Amino acid sequence: MSRYLVSGWVQAASGGGWPLGTLVVNVLGCFVIGILSQVAETTGIFTPATRALFFTGFLGGFTTFSTFSSEAYNLAADGAALSATLYVALHIVLGLAAVWLGRTAAWLIVR
């Protein structure tokens, strides 16, 4: 539900042409998993069950690899190969950067 709401809001606010909603949801999910991973490793606050609930349950449901893949495919199939390549590259680069930023922010707070 949260993915649908955030993605839909971003997509509507951006004008709806390029699949920005999915990119924002996935990067935001990467940032949150970065924070939670660092907190889990630094404090030991999460039990394995709690970790599964947040990481696999909530964040697994919030982010979406299948929609990202379908949108990248559709861009390429519509003849927008450069746009599809940029879309894939942005997901990877921004996703990794968001995990790093989330872990760094959490490390600064809980160290």
SULURCOR-V70176 format. One record per backbone hydrogen bond with DSSP energy under -0.5 kcal/mol. NH is the residue of the N-H (numbers start at 1). CO is the residue of the C=O. If there is no record, write none. Layout:
nh->(NH | NH)
co->(CO | CO)
This chain:
nh->(5 | 6 | 7 | 8 | 9 | 10 | 11 | 12 | 13 | 14 | 15 | 15 | 16 | 20 | 23 | 24 | 25 | 26 | 27 | 28 | 29 | 30 | 31 | 32 | 33 | 34 | 35 | 36 | 37 | 38 | 39 | 40 | 41 | 42 | 43 | 44 | 44 | 45 | 51 | 52 | 53 | 54 | 55 | 56 | 56 | 57 | 58 | 59 | 60 | 61 | 62 | 63 | 68 | 69 | 70 | 71 | 72 | 73 | 74 | 75 | 76 | 77 | 78 | 79 | 80 | 81 | 84 | 85 | 86 | 87 | 88 | 89 | 90 | 91 | 92 | 93 | 94 | 95 | 95 | 96 | 97 | 98 | 99 | 100 | 101 | 102 | 103 | 104 | 105 | 106 | 107 | 108 | 109 | 110 | 111)
co->(1 | 2 | 3 | 4 | 5 | 6 | 7 | 8 | 9 | 10 | 11 | 12 | 11 | 18 | 19 | 20 | 21 | 22 | 23 | 24 | 25 | 26 | 27 | 28 | 29 | 30 | 31 | 32 | 33 | 34 | 35 | 36 | 37 | 38 | 39 | 39 | 40 | 39 | 47 | 48 | 49 | 50 | 51 | 51 | 52 | 52 | 53 | 54 | 55 | 57 | 58 | 59 | 64 | 65 | 66 | 67 | 68 | 69 | 70 | 71 | 72 | 73 | 74 | 76 | 75 | 79 | 80 | 81 | 82 | 83 | 84 | 85 | 86 | 87 | 88 | 89 | 90 | 90 | 91 | 92 | 93 | 94 | 95 | 96 | 97 | 98 | 99 | 100 | 101 | 102 | 103 | 104 | 105 | 106 | 107)
